[in-house]
Amino acid sequence: MNIRVALDGDLENIAGLHTKSWRTIYMNVLSKDYLSNEIEKDRLQVWSERLQNPAKNQIILVAEERQKFLGFACLYLNSDSIWGA
């Protein structure tokens, strides 16, 4: 497995996985309309902003194997005085 810094070309994979996870995790919390219709556009917008205009303390990592996207992590270093990232 290879772990690397995310690139602009990772946008669709990151937003897609985030969308899929929210549809599962928040299905009894967020509205069905949002999860069925609006979430894809929303997650694309969020991750586009994060990739194009990252916060100074932000790091986004991508895990892949044989160039296949496996997952991602987004960290905000030193964002909490007690817990750090």
N, CA, C and O of each residue as an XYZ file, in Angstrom:
340
protein
N       0.849     -1.168      0.000
C       0.000      0.000      0.000
C       0.896      1.233      0.000
O       1.933      1.273      0.661
N       0.470      2.222     -0.751
C       1.174      3.492     -0.838
C       0.310      4.585     -0.210
O      -0.888      4.674     -0.477
N       0.923      5.398      0.613
C       0.235      6.557      1.189
C       0.949      7.790      0.690
O       2.171      7.902      0.799
N       0.176      8.725      0.137
C       0.750      9.939     -0.438
C      -0.159     11.130     -0.175
O      -1.308     10.984      0.242
N       0.383     12.298     -0.427
C      -0.396     13.534     -0.296
C      -1.420     13.567     -1.429
O      -1.102     13.220     -2.567
N      -2.633     13.978     -1.121
C      -3.706     14.054     -2.116
C      -3.407     15.126     -3.158
O      -2.795     16.156     -2.873
N      -3.859     14.845     -4.365
C      -3.718     15.762     -5.490
C      -5.101     16.181     -5.977
O      -6.101     15.568     -5.605
N      -5.166     17.220     -6.805
C      -6.451     17.663     -7.357
C      -7.183     16.531     -8.059
O      -8.413     16.477     -8.028
N      -6.445     15.630     -8.690
C      -7.052     14.514     -9.400
C      -7.731     13.491     -8.501
O      -8.414     12.591     -8.989
N      -7.549     13.621     -7.201
C      -8.176     12.706     -6.238
C      -9.560     13.178     -5.804
O     -10.239     12.490     -5.042
N      -9.975     14.334     -6.277
C     -11.229     14.948     -5.831
C     -12.416     13.993     -5.912
O     -13.113     13.799     -4.917
N     -12.656     13.405     -7.055
C     -13.846     12.560     -7.223
C     -13.809     11.327     -6.334
O     -14.836     10.926     -5.788
N     -12.635     10.722     -6.183
C     -12.524      9.545     -5.311
C     -12.784      9.913     -3.851
O     -13.503      9.201     -3.150
N     -12.206     11.015     -3.396
C     -12.386     11.431     -2.004
C     -13.838     11.809     -1.748
O     -14.443     11.337     -0.785
N     -14.398     12.656     -2.603
C     -15.791     13.086     -2.427
C     -16.743     11.897     -2.541
O     -17.729     11.824     -1.808
N     -16.459     10.973     -3.446
C     -17.317      9.797     -3.615
C     -17.318      8.900     -2.396
O     -18.372      8.431     -1.968
N     -16.137      8.656     -1.830
C     -16.066      7.817     -0.629
C     -16.718      8.518      0.563
O     -17.405      7.879      1.359
N     -16.506      9.818      0.685
C     -17.128     10.573      1.772
C     -18.652     10.535      1.639
O     -19.360     10.373      2.634
N     -19.151     10.685      0.423
C     -20.595     10.600      0.160
C     -21.131      9.231      0.569
O     -22.141      9.133      1.266
N     -20.453      8.185      0.133
C     -20.893      6.818      0.447
C     -20.926      6.581      1.954
O     -21.874      5.990      2.472
N     -19.894      7.041      2.654
C     -19.860      6.822      4.103
C     -20.962      7.600      4.804
O     -21.581      7.083      5.733
N     -21.218      8.832      4.378
C     -22.289      9.615      5.006
C     -23.652      8.983      4.758
O     -24.502      8.981      5.649
N     -23.870      8.451      3.571
C     -25.162      7.811      3.276
C     -25.409      6.630      4.212
O     -26.553      6.347      4.568
N     -24.361      5.954      4.603
C     -24.493      4.824      5.518
C     -24.583      5.286      6.969
O     -25.499      4.898      7.694
N     -23.651      6.098      7.380
C     -23.548      6.494      8.787
C     -24.687      7.407      9.229
O     -25.187      7.280     10.347
N     -25.096      8.320      8.365
C     -26.085      9.325      8.758
C     -27.481      9.069      8.198
O     -28.305      9.984      8.168
N     -27.765      7.837      7.753
C     -29.064      7.589      7.127
C     -30.248      7.823      8.058
O     -31.348      8.102      7.582
N     -30.055      7.720      9.356
C     -31.145      7.978     10.303
C     -31.001      9.330     10.989
O     -31.720      9.626     11.943
N     -30.072     10.148     10.502
C     -29.814     11.458     11.123
C     -30.103     12.594     10.144
O     -30.801     13.549     10.485
N     -29.570     12.489      8.934
C     -29.759     13.532      7.920
C     -30.955     13.174      7.044
O     -31.356     12.013      6.966
N     -31.518     14.185      6.386
C     -32.727     13.950      5.590
C     -32.442     13.031      4.406
O     -31.353     13.041      3.832
N     -33.449     12.240      4.061
C     -33.319     11.327      2.928
C     -33.118     12.106      1.636
O     -32.387     11.664      0.750
N     -33.763     13.266      1.525
C     -33.605     14.094      0.334
C     -32.155     14.547      0.182
O     -31.586     14.471     -0.908
N     -31.566     15.013      1.268
C     -30.165     15.449      1.232
C     -29.259     14.283      0.844
O     -28.411     14.424     -0.038
N     -29.429     13.151      1.486
C     -28.573     11.999      1.229
C     -28.792     11.390     -0.160
O     -27.881     10.773     -0.712
N     -29.970     11.555     -0.717
C     -30.264     11.008     -2.041
C     -29.893     11.953     -3.174
O     -29.545     11.509     -4.268
N     -29.965     13.253     -2.916
C     -29.832     14.213     -4.011
C     -28.705     15.232     -3.849
O     -27.926     15.443     -4.778
N     -28.613     15.848     -2.708
C     -27.723     16.997     -2.545
C     -26.319     16.660     -2.075
O     -25.392     17.442     -2.290
N     -26.148     15.524     -1.446
C     -24.877     15.222     -0.802
C     -23.703     15.149     -1.775
O     -22.601     15.588     -1.445
N     -23.924     14.600     -2.968
C     -22.819     14.479     -3.926
C     -22.263     15.847     -4.296
O     -21.048     16.048     -4.279
N     -23.126     16.772     -4.624
C     -22.705     18.135     -4.968
C     -22.033     18.806     -3.771
O     -21.019     19.487     -3.924
N     -22.598     18.612     -2.590
C     -22.059     19.207     -1.368
C     -20.651     18.695     -1.067
O     -19.749     19.485     -0.788
N     -20.462     17.382     -1.123
C     -19.138     16.810     -0.818
C     -18.112     17.189     -1.889
O     -16.945     17.408     -1.563
N     -18.522     17.272     -3.158
C     -17.610     17.737     -4.208
C     -17.168     19.171     -3.937
O     -15.998     19.508     -4.116
N     -18.095     20.006     -3.512
C     -17.769     21.404     -3.220
C     -16.815     21.499     -2.030
O     -15.832     22.238     -2.080
N     -17.100     20.763     -0.970
C     -16.257     20.783      0.229
C     -14.840     20.334     -0.100
O     -13.874     21.003      0.267
N     -14.711     19.203     -0.793
C     -13.376     18.667     -1.070
C     -12.648     19.455     -2.147
O     -11.419     19.523     -2.137
N     -13.372     20.040     -3.055
C     -12.747     20.919     -4.037
C     -12.100     22.112     -3.333
O     -10.966     22.484     -3.636
N     -12.820     22.692     -2.408
C     -12.288     23.821     -1.633
C     -11.083     23.392     -0.801
O     -10.081     24.106     -0.753
N     -11.168     22.255     -0.158
C     -10.063     21.786      0.676
C      -8.808     21.476     -0.147
O      -7.689     21.716      0.306
N      -9.000     20.948     -1.347
C      -7.847     20.628     -2.190
C      -7.266     21.866     -2.877
O      -6.052     21.965     -3.054
N      -8.123     22.800     -3.261
C      -7.648     23.978     -3.982
C      -7.190     25.103     -3.069
O      -6.313     25.881     -3.444
N      -7.764     25.203     -1.883
C      -7.424     26.270     -0.937
C      -7.224     25.687      0.461
O      -7.998     25.979      1.372
N      -6.200     24.874      0.629
C      -6.028     24.206      1.922
C      -5.681     25.176      3.046
O      -4.981     26.168      2.841
N      -6.180     24.871      4.219
C      -5.771     25.603      5.419
C      -4.286     25.341      5.642
O      -3.759     24.314      5.214
N      -3.623     26.260      6.304
C      -2.175     26.130      6.515
C      -1.824     24.873      7.298
O      -0.745     24.311      7.107
N      -2.707     24.426      8.169
C      -2.414     23.263      9.006
C      -3.062     21.975      8.493
O      -3.072     20.966      9.199
N      -3.598     22.000      7.282
C      -4.316     20.857      6.716
C      -3.392     19.938      5.920
O      -2.532     20.394      5.167
N      -3.591     18.647      6.105
C      -2.920     17.629      5.299
C      -3.978     16.607      4.894
O      -4.731     16.111      5.732
N      -4.024     16.301      3.612
C      -4.918     15.253      3.118
C      -4.037     14.167      2.521
O      -3.216     14.424      1.640
N      -4.222     12.951      3.016
C      -3.459     11.810      2.542
C      -4.382     10.825      1.834
O      -5.556     10.697      2.183
N      -3.844     10.138      0.844
C      -4.582      9.134      0.091
C      -3.852      7.807      0.214
O      -2.625      7.753      0.122
N      -4.609      6.742      0.422
C      -4.053      5.390      0.431
C      -4.465      4.716     -0.871
O      -5.626      4.769     -1.278
N      -3.488      4.082     -1.515
C      -3.772      3.389     -2.761
C      -2.888      2.149     -2.861
O      -1.836      2.048     -2.231
N      -3.351      1.227     -3.666
C      -2.563      0.031     -3.933
C      -2.679     -0.281     -5.411
O      -3.781     -0.395     -5.948
N      -1.540     -0.417     -6.062
C      -1.505     -0.632     -7.513
C      -2.339      0.425     -8.230
O      -3.080      0.124     -9.165
N      -2.206      1.650     -7.780
C      -2.896      2.834     -8.319
C      -4.414      2.776     -8.149
O      -5.141      3.506     -8.823
N      -4.894      1.917     -7.260
C      -6.325      1.851     -6.953
C      -6.565      2.595     -5.645
O      -5.907      2.319     -4.642
N      -7.496      3.528     -5.653
C      -7.841      4.332     -4.483
C      -8.458      3.443     -3.408
O      -9.409      2.707     -3.671
N      -7.911      3.516     -2.198
C      -8.433      2.731     -1.082
C      -9.117      3.581     -0.026
O     -10.086      3.140      0.593
N      -8.627      4.790      0.188
C      -9.190      5.644      1.220
C      -8.393      6.917      1.376
O      -7.432      7.159      0.646
N      -8.800      7.728      2.334
C      -8.134      9.006      2.567
C      -8.232      9.390      4.034
O      -9.044      8.849      4.784
N      -7.392     10.330      4.424
C      -7.451     10.929      5.760
C      -7.193     12.415      5.605
O      -6.335     12.828      4.823
N      -7.933     13.212      6.347
C      -7.747     14.663      6.343
C      -7.444     15.080      7.776
O      -8.222     14.813      8.692
N      -6.301     15.740      7.956
C      -5.874     16.156      9.292
C      -5.690     17.667      9.335
O      -5.296     18.294      8.352
N      -5.982     18.230     10.491
C      -5.701     19.636     10.756
C      -4.754     19.652     11.950
O      -5.173     19.528     13.100
N      -3.466     19.806     11.647
C      -2.431     19.740     12.669
C      -2.549     20.885     13.657
O      -2.850     22.019     13.284
N      -2.307     20.571     14.930
C      -2.319     21.561     16.007
C      -3.614     22.374     16.050
O      -3.590     23.562     16.374
N      -4.735     21.746     15.727
C      -6.005     22.465     15.736
C      -6.634     22.539     17.125
O      -7.585     23.292     17.337
N      -6.113     21.770     18.061
C      -6.617     21.770     19.425
C      -5.437     21.851     20.384
O      -4.463     21.111     20.244
N      -5.525     22.739     21.344
C      -4.389     22.954     22.250
C      -4.089     21.730     23.126
O      -2.963     21.582     23.600
N      -5.065     20.860     23.346
C      -4.855     19.662     24.162
C      -4.582     18.440     23.299
O      -3.627     17.704     23.551
N      -5.403     18.219     22.294
C      -5.346     16.984     21.520
C      -4.490     17.091     20.255
O      -4.134     16.064     19.678
N      -4.159     18.271     19.820
C      -3.342     18.431     18.619
C      -4.162     18.340     17.365
O      -5.023     19.185     17.118
N      -3.903     17.304     16.553
C      -4.607     17.148     15.281
C      -5.966     16.494     15.485
O      -6.700     16.283     14.520
